């Protein structure tokens, strides 16, 4: 089967690699000239298989005024006078119910475990060092008793689904990660089998594998100009690379273009329930920090993640955070970036001579659904169009598992039970 995959971020690349492994012919299309040119470029670098609970949760309702009005809130809602955005927002608030949160968490934990297994299978090829992959565990620290007690409730919920996590008091947190010495903590949750890797490097390794594969054609710097349909199927795609047009007659098309997926699907009359969740990151050389963590650290109060990457002279700390729901521009907000810098300085001690401009400031738009469940499956009104997007902040974590589900959906009309929660909105499970 000839499958066109649109999108050369981590989800699209993992999908293309998985389809090739299944024996398909693949054409990969992206309008950028390089892979990982969007949200996969400089994300938080944490492979957080046990931290998949959705953004929509009961605490959001309590904190709604702060989310709308407080410029210092790590999660901001930027309202837009758009019917689609308002509809999305209402569905997001409805998804904050405890019962929905529990269903979403269960489904995402299962998908995360599948993704871990598929990534580890791929890593057996010997690419761990090239992508700076390490299984160094993750420590989430809490600075208030109420927040820590909420984390203990989530720990108990996830234990029912097989998560291996341990609650630590403040002293045990510092014993686990000495770089946190001097921090005012109440406690933390330690997850030993969490991992880190450089998503951009992973994307480039996958891209080179595709380039060398005899059954794969790469169409970078290429846009989809026209969909030609007939009898409920896409019969032909017209692609443009510069001044050159390409006609492609695919057996199936997979749209895995992140926040750009709806623009691609619009000519087919399809809209996925996806909105932009803007996030920011910095990258700090190890030499610029007084203390350097050995494990991943998440500061729950600040909603900032710290991921150590690389070894020796290449060692650095990825610092990521801030979630702006509804912002669709890629401008670098100076105050948000300063907040990330201050967080790194407060926790690990940062060379005062380094300003934000020297720390590789970055922003990306993560495709977010109201429930937090990504959109994976066939578009119901079209017999050969599929979607794989809407992973929010978990695209890196869930990419390989999502690719496996998508490949399974394409291969059979008998849906896998694990796929059902993700084939929502305009998607069908078979």
C-alpha positions in Angstrom: 0.0 0.0 0.0 1.3 3.5 -0.8 0.7 5.8 2.1 1.3 9.6 2.1 2.3 10.9 5.6 2.0 14.6 6.0 4.2 16.0 8.8 7.9 15.6 9.6 7.7 16.1 13.4 8.2 13.3 15.8 4.6 11.9 15.3 4.8 11.9 11.5 8.3 10.5 11.4 7.5 7.7 13.9 4.3 6.9 11.8 6.3 6.8 8.6 9.0 4.5 10.1 6.3 2.2 11.5 4.5 2.0 8.2 7.7 1.1 6.4 8.4 -1.6 8.9 4.9 -3.0 8.2 5.8 -3.3 4.5 4.1 -0.2 3.0 5.5 2.3 0.5 5.6 5.8 2.1 5.9 9.3 0.8 6.7 11.8 3.6 5.6 15.4 3.0 6.4 18.6 4.9 6.4 22.2 3.9 9.6 22.8 6.0 13.0 22.0 4.6 14.1 20.1 7.7 12.5 17.6 10.0 11.5 18.7 13.5 11.1 22.3 12.4 8.0 22.9 14.5 7.0 21.7 18.0 9.4 18.8 18.0 12.3 21.1 17.8 13.0 21.9 21.4 10.4 20.4 23.7 10.8 19.5 27.4 12.9 16.4 26.5 11.2 14.2 29.1 9.7 10.9 28.1 7.1 11.0 30.8 5.3 7.6 30.6 3.7 7.9 34.0 2.8 11.6 33.8 0.1 11.7 31.3 -2.9 13.0 33.4 -4.8 15.5 31.3 -4.6 19.3 31.6 -8.3 19.3 32.0 -9.0 18.3 35.6 -11.2 19.5 38.5 -8.6 22.0 39.8 -8.9 24.0 36.6 -12.5 24.9 37.5 -11.3 26.2 40.9 -8.4 28.2 39.4 -10.3 29.5 36.3 -10.2 33.2 37.4 -6.5 33.0 37.9 -6.0 31.3 34.6 -7.8 34.1 32.9 -6.4 37.1 34.8 -3.1 36.3 36.5 -0.1 37.1 34.2 2.1 35.0 36.5 0.0 31.9 36.1 2.0 29.0 34.5 -1.2 28.1 32.6 -2.9 30.9 30.8 -6.2 30.9 28.8 -6.2 33.5 26.1 -9.8 33.9 25.0 -10.6 34.4 21.3 -13.9 35.4 19.8 -14.1 32.4 17.6 -17.0 29.9 17.6 -14.5 27.0 17.2 -12.4 28.2 20.1 -15.4 28.8 22.4 -16.8 25.4 21.5 -13.4 23.9 22.3 -13.3 25.8 25.6 -16.7 24.5 26.7 -15.7 20.9 25.9 -12.4 21.5 27.9 -14.4 22.6 31.0 -16.7 19.6 30.6 -13.7 17.3 30.4 -12.6 18.5 33.9 -15.0 16.1 35.5 -13.3 13.5 37.7 -14.9 10.6 35.9 -13.6 11.8 32.5 -10.1 12.5 33.9 -9.9 9.0 35.2 -10.9 7.5 31.9 -8.5 9.7 30.0 -5.6 8.9 32.4 -6.2 5.1 32.0 -6.2 5.3 28.2 -3.1 7.5 28.1 -1.2 5.3 30.5 -1.9 2.3 28.3 -0.8 4.2 25.2 2.3 5.5 27.0 3.4 1.9 27.9 2.9 0.8 24.3 5.0 3.8 23.2 7.8 3.0 25.6 7.9 -0.6 24.3 8.0 0.5 20.7 10.7 3.1 21.3 12.8 0.6 23.1 12.4 -1.8 20.3 13.7 0.8 17.9 16.5 1.7 20.2 17.8 -1.8 19.9 19.2 -0.7 16.6 21.9 1.3 18.5 20.7 4.9 18.3 20.5 5.6 22.1 23.7 7.6 22.2 22.9 9.6 19.1 19.6 10.9 20.6 21.1 11.3 24.1 18.6 8.8 25.5 18.9 7.9 29.2 16.7 6.2 31.7 17.4 8.4 34.7 14.1 8.6 36.5 11.9 11.6 37.3 11.3 13.5 40.5 8.3 15.8 40.8 8.7 18.1 43.8 5.9 19.9 45.6 6.1 23.0 47.7 2.6 23.0 49.3 0.9 20.4 51.4 -2.3 20.6 49.4 -0.5 20.1 46.1 1.4 17.1 47.5 -1.8 15.5 48.9 -3.4 15.9 45.4 -0.3 14.1 43.9 -0.7 11.3 46.4 -4.3 10.8 45.3 -3.1 10.7 41.6 -0.4 8.2 42.6 -3.0 5.9 44.2 -5.2 6.1 41.0 -2.3 5.3 38.7 -1.1 2.4 40.9 -4.3 0.7 39.9 -3.1 0.8 36.3 0.4 -0.5 37.0 2.4 2.7 37.5 5.5 2.2 39.7 5.9 5.4 41.7 7.1 6.2 45.2 6.1 9.1 47.5 9.1 10.8 49.2 9.3 13.3 52.0 11.4 16.5 51.6 14.6 14.9 53.0 14.3 11.9 50.8 13.8 14.2 47.7 17.1 15.8 48.4 18.8 12.5 49.1 17.5 11.3 45.7 18.6 14.5 43.9 21.3 16.4 45.8 21.2 19.3 43.4 17.9 20.3 45.1 19.7 21.0 48.4 18.4 24.2 50.0 15.0 24.1 48.3 11.9 24.5 50.5 9.9 21.3 49.7 7.0 19.4 51.2 7.6 16.2 49.3 7.9 14.6 45.9 6.9 11.7 43.7 9.8 9.5 42.3 9.2 7.5 39.2 12.3 5.4 38.5 11.7 4.3 34.9 11.1 7.7 33.3 13.5 8.8 30.5 15.0 11.7 28.6 16.2 12.2 25.1 16.7 15.0 22.5 13.6 14.9 20.4 15.1 17.0 17.5 18.0 14.5 17.3 15.6 11.6 17.4 13.7 13.2 14.5 16.9 13.6 12.5 18.0 10.0 13.0 14.5 8.8 11.9 14.6 11.1 8.9 18.0 9.7 7.8 16.6 6.1 8.2 13.7 7.1 5.9 16.1 8.7 3.4 18.0 5.5 3.1 14.9 3.3 2.8 14.1 2.1 -0.7 10.4 2.2 -0.2 10.3 5.9 1.1 10.2 9.1 -0.9 10.9 12.4 0.9 9.1 15.6 -0.2 10.4 18.4 2.0 9.7 22.1 1.2 6.5 20.7 -0.3 2.9 21.8 0.2 -0.4 20.1 -0.5 -2.1 22.2 -3.2 -5.1 20.1 -3.9 -7.0 17.0 -2.8 -9.0 15.2 -5.6 -11.7 12.9 -4.3 -14.2 10.4 -5.6 -16.6 7.9 -4.2 -15.7 8.8 -0.6 -11.9 8.5 -1.0 -8.9 10.7 -1.8 -7.9 9.7 -5.3 -5.1 12.1 -6.0 -2.9 14.7 -4.2 -1.3 17.6 -6.0 1.9 18.7 -4.3 4.1 21.7 -5.0 7.8 21.9 -4.3 8.9 25.4 -5.4 7.8 25.7 -9.0 7.5 21.9 -9.5 4.1 20.1 -9.2 3.9 16.4 -8.2 0.9 14.2 -8.7 0.5 11.4 -6.2 -2.1 8.7 -6.2 -2.1 7.3 -2.7 -3.9 4.3 -1.2 -4.1 6.2 2.1 -3.2 9.6 3.5 -2.1 10.2 7.2 -2.3 13.8 8.4 0.2 14.1 11.3 1.0 17.8 11.0 0.4 18.9 14.6 -1.4 22.2 14.9 -1.4 22.6 11.1 -3.6 19.5 10.7 -6.9 21.3 10.5 -5.8 23.6 7.8 -4.8 20.6 5.7 -8.1 18.8 6.4 -10.3 21.8 5.8 -10.7 21.2 2.0 -12.1 17.8 3.0 -14.7 19.4 5.3 -13.0 17.9 8.4 -12.2 19.7 11.6 -10.5 18.0 14.5 -11.0 19.2 18.1 -7.5 20.7 18.4 -6.3 24.0 19.8 -2.8 25.5 20.2 -1.1 25.1 23.6 1.9 27.4 23.4 5.0 26.4 25.4 8.5 27.8 25.9 12.0 26.4 26.6 15.6 27.3 27.2 18.8 25.3 27.1 21.6 26.0 29.6 25.1 24.6 29.4 26.2 22.6 32.5 29.1 24.9 33.0 26.7 27.8 33.6 25.0 26.1 36.6 26.2 25.8 40.2 24.3 22.5 40.6 23.3 20.0 37.9 20.6 17.3 38.4 21.2 13.7 37.5 17.5 12.9 37.1 14.7 14.8 35.5 13.0 17.2 37.8 9.6 18.9 37.6 8.8 21.8 39.9 5.1 21.4 40.3 4.5 24.9 41.8 6.2 26.6 38.8 5.0 24.0 36.2 8.6 23.9 34.9 10.5 20.8 33.9 14.3 20.3 34.0 15.8 17.6 31.8 19.6 16.9 31.8 20.9 16.0 28.4 24.2 15.0 27.0 27.5 14.1 28.5 30.8 15.9 29.2 31.2 19.1 27.3 27.8 18.6 25.6 26.0 18.3 28.9 23.1 20.9 29.2 19.8 21.4 31.0 16.6 21.7 29.0 14.2 24.0 30.9 10.6 24.1 29.7 7.3 25.3 30.8 4.4 27.8 30.5 1.2 26.8 28.8 -0.8 29.4 26.9 -4.0 28.0 25.6 -5.3 29.8 22.5 -2.1 31.6 21.4 -1.2 30.7 17.8 1.9 32.9 17.2 5.5 31.8 17.7 6.7 35.1 19.1 9.2 34.8 22.1 7.5 36.4 25.1 10.3 38.0 27.0 8.6 37.8 30.4 7.8 34.1 30.0 11.3 33.3 29.1 12.6 35.3 32.0 10.4 33.2 34.3 12.0 30.1 33.0 15.4 31.6 33.6 14.5 32.6 37.1 13.2 29.1 37.8 16.5 27.6 36.7 18.5 30.2 38.7 16.4 29.7 41.9 16.7 25.9 41.8 20.2 25.2 40.4 22.0 28.6 40.4 22.7 30.2 37.1 25.6 32.3 35.9 24.3 35.9 36.2 26.3 36.9 33.1 24.0 34.7 30.9 20.9 36.4 29.7 18.0 34.7 28.0 19.3 35.4 24.5 22.3 33.2 25.2 20.1 30.2 26.3 18.5 29.2 23.0 15.1 30.6 23.7 12.3 28.7 21.8 8.5 28.5 21.6 6.3 25.9 20.0 2.6 25.3 19.5 1.4 21.9 20.9 -1.9 20.5 19.4 -4.3 20.0 22.3 -7.7 18.3 22.5 -10.2 19.2 25.2 -9.9 15.8 26.9 -6.2 15.4 26.4 -6.8 12.3 24.2 -5.0 12.6 20.9 -6.9 12.1 17.6 -5.8 8.7 16.1 -7.8 6.9 13.5 -9.6 7.1 10.1 -11.6 10.2 9.3 -15.2 8.9 9.3 -16.4 10.5 6.1 -13.4 9.4 4.0 -12.4 5.8 3.4 -8.6 6.4 3.2 -7.8 9.5 5.2 -6.3 9.1 8.7 -5.3 11.5 11.5 -2.5 11.2 14.1 -2.4 14.5 16.0 -3.6 16.3 19.1 -1.1 14.9 21.6 -0.7 18.2 23.5 2.5 18.2 25.5 2.9 14.4 25.1 3.7 14.1 21.5 7.3 13.0 22.2 6.2 10.5 24.9 3.3 9.0 22.8 4.7 9.1 19.3 5.8 5.5 18.8 2.7 4.1 20.4 0.4 6.3 18.4 2.2 5.3 15.2 1.6 1.6 16.1 -2.1 2.2 16.7 -2.4 4.2 13.4 -0.6 1.4 11.4 -3.0 -1.1 13.0 -6.0 1.0 12.0 -4.8 1.2 8.5 -4.2 -2.5 8.2 -7.5 -3.8 9.4 -11.2 -2.9 9.8 -11.2 -4.6 13.2 -10.2 -1.9 15.6 -7.8 -2.6 18.5 -9.5 -2.0 21.8 -6.7 0.4 22.7 -7.6 2.6 19.7 -11.2 3.3 20.6 -10.7 6.2 23.1 -8.5 8.0 20.5 -10.9 7.7 17.6 -13.1 10.5 18.7 -14.7 13.6 17.1 -14.8 13.1 13.3 -12.7 9.9 13.5 -13.7 6.3 13.4 -12.0 3.4 15.1 -12.3 1.2 11.9 
